[in-house]
Amino acid sequence: MTVMPQNGQPNHGRTVAKLVGVVVFMGGLAWASVPLYDWFCRVTGFGGTPLTSTDAPDVILDRTVNVRFDASIERDMPWEFRPVEREMEIRIGETGLAFYEAYNPTNRPIAGSAAFNVFPYEAGGFFTKIACFCFEEQVLQPGERVMMPVTFYVDPAMVDDRDAKYTHSITLSYTFYQIDLPPDEDVEQAALGTAPKQN
């Protein structure tokens, strides 16, 4: 919309300022949409995003569910990454412990972060992690191999959910992708040639 001042000539400065304001506002919305969506998924379990908790439930049911573990890496990630155990059967409400193995076969330190989800999606709101390697960034030194634990449970409320109560098998998937190394003194020393840490 062109603003017409009293002299009848268009005021291009105001028009440009309004357009710039609209662009900045839309850019702010786009920037905020990713963290807001991530927060929404973590709170609700939407899209198969597991919930988190500090405590296990008080109730353990007799009904069991089969939990499968899946692992992958982003195309440019040089790590090797796999679940130690492919699947386990646990009772609903029981605390489970699974391990993933990661290995850095390169001659340099590599930092990684894990994205995760649960399938089927309707189980995401009931699959709850108490502790997980995915909660923080991971750095592997040259030649380092580590076991990374995840502690979890399936919320007993799942058996009362209209859709999730028919779930008998849940798949927990992790994908590791490479990130920038943190400004850590040990990492910098390793990058300069310090002997690799072997596990």
SVG drawing of the C-alpha trace seen along z (x, -y; Angstrom):
<svg xmlns="http://www.w3.org/2000/svg" viewBox="-10 -20 61 80">
<polyline fill="none" stroke="black" stroke-width="0.4" points="0.0,0.0 1.4,-3.4 1.0,-6.2 -0.1,-9.5 1.0,-12.6 -0.9,-15.9 1.0,-17.1 -0.4,-14.2 3.1,-12.6 3.6,-9.0 5.8,-8.5 8.1,-5.7 10.1,-5.8 7.1,-4.8 6.2,-2.1 9.7,-0.6 9.7,-0.8 6.4,1.1 7.6,3.7 10.9,4.2 8.9,4.5 6.7,7.2 9.8,9.1 11.5,8.9 8.3,10.0 7.9,13.0 11.6,13.9 11.3,13.8 8.3,16.2 10.3,18.6 13.3,18.5 11.1,19.2 9.0,21.9 11.7,24.6 12.4,24.3 8.7,23.9 7.8,27.0 10.6,28.9 9.3,27.8 5.7,28.7 6.8,32.2 8.8,32.8 5.9,31.8 3.1,33.6 5.0,36.6 3.6,35.3 5.3,36.8 6.7,39.7 8.9,37.5 9.6,39.3 8.8,37.6 11.3,37.2 11.1,37.7 13.3,38.0 11.3,40.8 9.8,44.2 6.1,44.8 4.8,46.5 2.7,49.0 4.0,51.9 1.5,53.8 1.5,57.4 1.1,56.5 4.3,56.4 5.5,54.4 8.3,55.2 10.8,52.3 13.0,52.3 16.2,50.1 17.3,48.5 20.4,46.5 21.6,44.5 24.0,41.7 23.7,38.6 25.4,39.0 28.6,37.0 28.9,38.4 32.1,40.6 31.1,42.5 30.0,46.0 26.8,46.3 24.6,49.2 22.3,50.6 24.0,53.3 20.7,55.1 18.2,55.0 15.0,55.5 13.8,56.3 10.5,57.1 9.5,55.2 6.4,54.8 4.5,51.5 5.7,49.2 8.9,51.2 12.2,49.3 14.3,50.5 18.0,50.0 19.5,50.3 22.9,49.4 24.1,48.0 27.7,48.3 29.5,45.5 33.0,45.6 35.1,42.9 37.4,44.6 39.1,41.3 42.3,39.7 40.6,36.6 38.0,35.8 34.4,35.8 31.4,34.2 27.9,35.5 24.4,34.9 21.5,37.4 18.0,36.8 15.4,39.3 11.8,40.4 9.4,43.2 7.2,45.3 4.3,45.7 3.7,42.0 0.8,42.5 3.2,44.2 5.4,41.1 3.4,39.6 3.9,42.7 7.5,43.6 9.4,41.7 13.2,41.4 14.7,41.0 18.3,40.7 19.8,40.6 23.0,39.9 20.8,37.7 20.3,35.1 23.8,33.7 26.4,33.4 28.9,36.3 32.6,36.0 34.6,39.1 38.4,38.9 40.3,40.6 39.8,44.4 37.5,44.0 34.6,46.5 31.9,45.9 28.7,47.5 25.9,45.0 23.0,45.9 19.3,44.9 17.0,45.5 13.3,45.5 9.8,46.8 6.4,47.1 3.8,45.1 1.0,47.4 -1.5,44.7 -0.9,46.0 -3.3,48.9 -6.2,46.5 -5.5,44.3 -7.9,44.7 -5.2,45.2 -2.1,46.2 -3.7,49.1 -3.4,51.4 0.4,50.9 2.4,54.1 5.7,53.0 7.6,49.7 10.7,48.7 13.1,46.1 15.2,44.6 18.3,42.4 20.2,40.6 23.6,39.1 24.8,36.0 28.1,34.2 28.3,30.8 31.1,28.3 33.5,29.3 33.0,27.5 35.8,25.1 37.1,27.6 40.8,27.7 41.0,31.5 39.5,31.6 41.9,28.9 44.8,30.9 43.6,34.0 43.3,32.0 46.9,31.0 48.1,34.5 47.6,35.8 47.5,39.6 44.0,40.9 41.9,42.2 41.1,45.9 38.0,47.5"/>
</svg>
